[in-house]
Amino acid sequence: MELAVFTEDLPKTSPMQAGNNPEPSISRNVTISDGVFAADFNEPLIHQVVTAYLSAARAGTRKQKNRSDVRGGGAKPYRQKGTGRARAGTSRSPLWRGGGVTFAARPGSYAQKLNKKMYRGALRSILSELVRQERLVVVADFSVLTIKTREMAERLRRLGLMNVLIVTEQREDNLRLSVRNLGWACALDVSELDPVSLIGYEKVLITVSGLRKLEERLQ
């Protein structure tokens, strides 16, 4: 299978200057693995992997006090008989105001067991569907020399990418800082790629070097 590689005809001057309107053009085609980018769409697997990923991200730190955690309540509030009230042995009963919580929540882990084979299979299935829907855009290079959020926003708009995940081979700090304040764009390197990010954006922009590294990782 082959994918078109786009290149930007970027001017040497700042792209924010008037008259500079770089447009993407196809420079060449790149051959990709059918095993990674032409896999069948396995919706149950993707659902299971995404659910496990989101569950593992939960902090699991919530905690409520039951009757044994609440301070006080050691003495019997009033005598057993003769008051006309219901008998009580402690003021920290869940029935009382200021008492403990019945079935109090406890800290715990929500992580689910997930095999590497399943995780990689879900990534292959998502990437293959992105290719079929023409939502995966490959570029020769997407380097950023200066940290300018406004220039990056204009650059992505000219490419027609208004809701995009940018994937590079290695961590690009200038790129990350340029898109950090854009609510509709995100930058990750291949090692950080996850299924939730892949399905959370309309388009995925990836460099050729990042594509090769991702392909090697999922083979």
C-alpha positions, 0 to 999 in steps of 0.5 A, a space after each residue: 500500500 502507498 500513501 501520498 507524502 505532502 510537503 509545504 512550500 513554506 517561504 523563507 520569511 515569516 508565514 504571517 507576512 502578507 502574500 505568503 500563502 504556502 499550499 501543500 503539494 504531493 512530493 512523492 508516495 511512501 510504501 507502508 505495511 498492509 499488516 499495520 495500515 490495512 488491518 480489519 476494523 475490530 470495534 470490540 477490541 478498540 472499545 475494550 482497549 479504550 475502556 481499559 486505557 481510560 480506567 487506568 487513568 483514574 486516580 482511584 483516591 476517593 475516600 469516605 469515612 465509615 463509622 470506625 473512621 469518624 472521630 468520637 462516639 466512644 460513649 453511649 449517647 444516652 441511657 438504653 431505656 426510659 427516654 422513648 427514643 430509639 436505642 443508640 450505642 454511638 453518635 457516629 452511627 450512619 443514621 446520625 448526623 455527623 456519623 460515618 457513611 454506609 458502604 464508604 468509598 475506599 481508595 483502589 485501582 481501576 486498572 484492567 489487565 491488557 495484553 500488549 498484543 491487544 493494545 497493538 492490535 487496537 492501534 493497527 485497527 484504528 490507524 487502518 480505519 484512519 487510512 480508509 477514511 483519508 484522515 491520516 495525513 503524511 508530511 515530509 517534515 513538520 519542523 518548527 523553528 520558532 515558538 509562535 502559537 499564532 503562526 502555528 494556528 495559521 499554518 494548520 488552517 492553511 493545510 485544512 487541519 482544524 482538529 488535528 493530532 500531530 505525531 513526530 518521531 521524537 519529542 519536538 519541544 518547539 512544536 509542543 509549545 506552539 500548539 499547547 494553547 490550541 484547544 483543537 491541536 495536540 503534538 505527541 511523539 510515537 512513543 506517547 501515541 495512544 488509542 484515545 488520542 488517535 480517535 479523539 481528533 478529526 485528522 492525524 498529521 504524521 511525519 515520514 520518519 514518525 510513520 516509519 518508527 510507528 510501523 516498526 513498533 507495530 509490526 
